[in-house]
Amino acid sequence: MNKPPRNAQTTRLPSPAAGRSGRVSWWLLTACGVWLIALGLYFVAVRPPLLPEDPRFMGTTLEQLRTAVPGLEAWLQKVFTVMGGFMAGTGVLTVFVATVAMPLRLQATPWALGITGALTVVLMSATNFALQSDFRWLLLLPALVWLVGLVVYLASRGASSIGHGRGFCGVN
């Protein structure tokens, strides 16, 4: 029977040794994961294929798009369903990393969180600024929350010795 590592956490919250900053980073990054899940479900179930800003960015009207490319909206709905599934899946994994890997202080955790944040919320925010999206300022918020959560987590890493000395992903 496999035993959990002697210093493994069994609670969802960071250990008391991680201190207040560990709890803050835990909450911020867990919230980002939950937000990604909600955003993904929005893309799957609610988001229309074209927002009012989309034809405006392309310099056309919705009516002109429908005439020129009659199947565009049906195709985009499928694309957004797949994209939403990936968003929600990334959110689930982010919540897992925030609730399991962060409290264990696994060495690869900051890299995983940093790269994931850059490829998801930061890239989405930057793209929405490039598109002059109506939602660009709102979509900057998750990127900033992610960044603050990562910085606070990095700052709190020295507060606890849990997981230190472990190799990549906690394996020696």
For each residue, the residues with C-beta under 8 A, 3 or more apart:
1:
2:
3:
4: 8 10
5: 8 170
6:
7: 104 162 163
8: 4 5 104
9: 14 15 103 104 162
10: 4
11: 15 103
12: 99 103
13: 23 26 103
14: 9 18 22 23 25 26 102 103 156 160
15: 9 11 18 22 103 160 162
16: 19
17: 159 160 161 162
18: 14 15 21 22 23 103 105 156 159 160 162
19: 16 22 23 156 159 160
20: 23 24
21: 18 24 25 152 153 155 156 159
22: 14 15 18 19 25 26 102 103 153 156 159 160
23: 13 14 18 19 20 26 27
24: 20 21 27 28 149 152 156
25: 14 21 22 28 29 102 149 150 152 153 156
26: 13 14 22 23 29 30 98 99 102 103 153
27: 23 24 30 31 149
28: 24 25 31 32 145 146 148 149 152
29: 25 26 32 33 94 97 98 102 113 146 149 150 153
30: 26 27 33 34 94 95 98 99
31: 27 28 34 35 145 149
32: 28 29 35 36 91 94 98 117 121 142 145 146 149
33: 29 30 36 37 91 92 93 94 95 96 97 98
34: 30 31 37 38 91 95
35: 31 32 38 39 91 142
36: 32 33 39 40 87 88 90 91 94 120 121 142
37: 33 34 40 41 87 88 91 92 95
38: 34 35 41 42 91
39: 35 36 42 43 84 87 88 91
40: 36 37 43 44 83 84 85 86 87 88 89 90 91
41: 37 38 44 45 46 84 88
42: 38 39 45 46 47 84
43: 39 40 46 47 80 81 83 84 87
44: 40 41 80 81 84 85 88
45: 41 42 84
46: 41 42 43
47: 42 43 51 80 84
48: 51
49: 72 73 74 76 77 80
50: 54 55 62 65 72 73 76
51: 47 48 54 134
52: 55 56 62 134
53: 56 57 131 132 133 134
54: 50 51 57 58
55: 50 52 58 60 61 62 64 65
56: 52 53 59
57: 53 54 131 132
58: 54 55 65
59: 56
60: 55 64 65 68
61: 55 64 65
62: 50 52 55 65 66
63: 66 67
64: 55 60 61 67 68
65: 50 55 58 60 61 62 68 69 72
66: 62 63 69 70 72 73
67: 63 64 70
68: 60 64 65
69: 65 66 72
70: 66 67
71: 74 75
72: 49 50 65 66 69 75 76
73: 49 50 66 76 77
74: 49 71 77 78
75: 71 72 78 79
76: 49 50 72 73 79 80
77: 49 73 74 80 81
78: 74 75 81 82
79: 75 76 82 83
80: 43 44 47 49 76 77 83 84
81: 43 44 77 78 84 85
82: 78 79 85 86
83: 40 43 79 80 86 87
84: 39 40 41 42 43 44 45 47 80 81 87 88
85: 40 44 81 82 88 89
86: 40 82 83 89 90
87: 36 37 39 40 43 83 84 90 91 120
88: 36 37 39 40 41 44 84 85 91 92
89: 40 85 86 92 93
90: 36 40 86 87 93 94 116 120
91: 32 33 34 35 36 37 38 39 40 87 88 94 95
92: 33 37 88 89 95 96
93: 33 89 90 96 97 116
94: 29 30 32 33 36 90 91 97 98 113 116
95: 30 33 34 37 91 92 98 99
96: 33 92 93 99 100 101
97: 29 33 93 94 100 101 102 109 112 113 116
98: 26 29 30 32 33 94 95 101 102 113
99: 12 26 30 95 96 102 103
100: 96 97 103 104
101: 96 97 98 104 106 108 109 112 170
102: 14 22 25 26 29 97 98 99 105 109 113 153
103: 9 11 12 13 14 15 18 22 26 99 100 162
104: 7 8 9 100 101 109 162 163 170
105: 18 102 109 157 160 161 162 163 164
106: 101 109 163 166 169 170
107: 163 164 166 167 168 169 170
108: 101 111 112 168 169 170
109: 97 101 102 104 105 106 112 113 153
110: 113 114 150 153 154 157
111: 108 114 115
112: 97 101 108 109 115 116
113: 29 94 97 98 102 109 110 116 117 146 149 150 153
114: 110 111 117 118 150
115: 111 112 118 119
116: 90 93 94 97 112 113 119 120
117: 32 113 114 120 121 122 143 146 147 150
118: 114 115 122 123
119: 115 116 122 123
120: 36 87 90 116 117 123 124
121: 32 36 117 124 125 139 142 143 146
122: 117 118 119 125 126 143 146 147
123: 118 119 120 126 127
124: 120 121 127 128 139 143
125: 121 122 128 129 136 139 140 142 143
126: 122 123 129 130
127: 123 124 130 131
128: 124 125 131 133 135 136 139
129: 125 126 132 133 136 140
130: 126 127
131: 53 57 127 128 136
132: 53 57 129 136
133: 53 128 129 136 139
134: 51 52 53
135: 128 138 139
136: 125 128 129 131 132 133 139 140
137: 140 141
138: 135 141
139: 121 124 125 128 133 135 136 142 143
140: 125 129 136 137 143 144
141: 137 138 144 145
142: 32 35 36 121 125 139 145 146
143: 117 121 122 124 125 139 140 146 147
144: 140 141 147 148
145: 28 31 32 141 142 148 149
146: 28 29 32 113 117 121 122 142 143 149 150
147: 117 122 143 144 150 151
148: 28 144 145 151 152
149: 24 25 27 28 29 31 32 113 145 146 152 153
150: 25 29 110 113 114 117 146 147 153 154
151: 147 148 154 155
152: 21 24 25 28 148 149 155 156
153: 21 22 25 26 29 102 109 110 113 149 150 156 157
154: 110 150 151 157
155: 21 151 152 158
156: 14 18 19 21 22 24 25 152 153 159 160
157: 105 110 153 154 160
158: 155
159: 17 18 19 21 22 156
160: 14 15 17 18 19 22 105 156 157 163
161: 17 105 164
162: 7 9 15 17 18 103 104 105
163: 7 104 105 106 107 160 166 170
164: 105 107 161
165:
166: 106 107 163 170 171 172
167: 107 170 171 172
168: 107 108 171
169: 106 107 108
170: 5 101 104 106 107 108 163 166 167
171: 166 167 168
172: 166 167
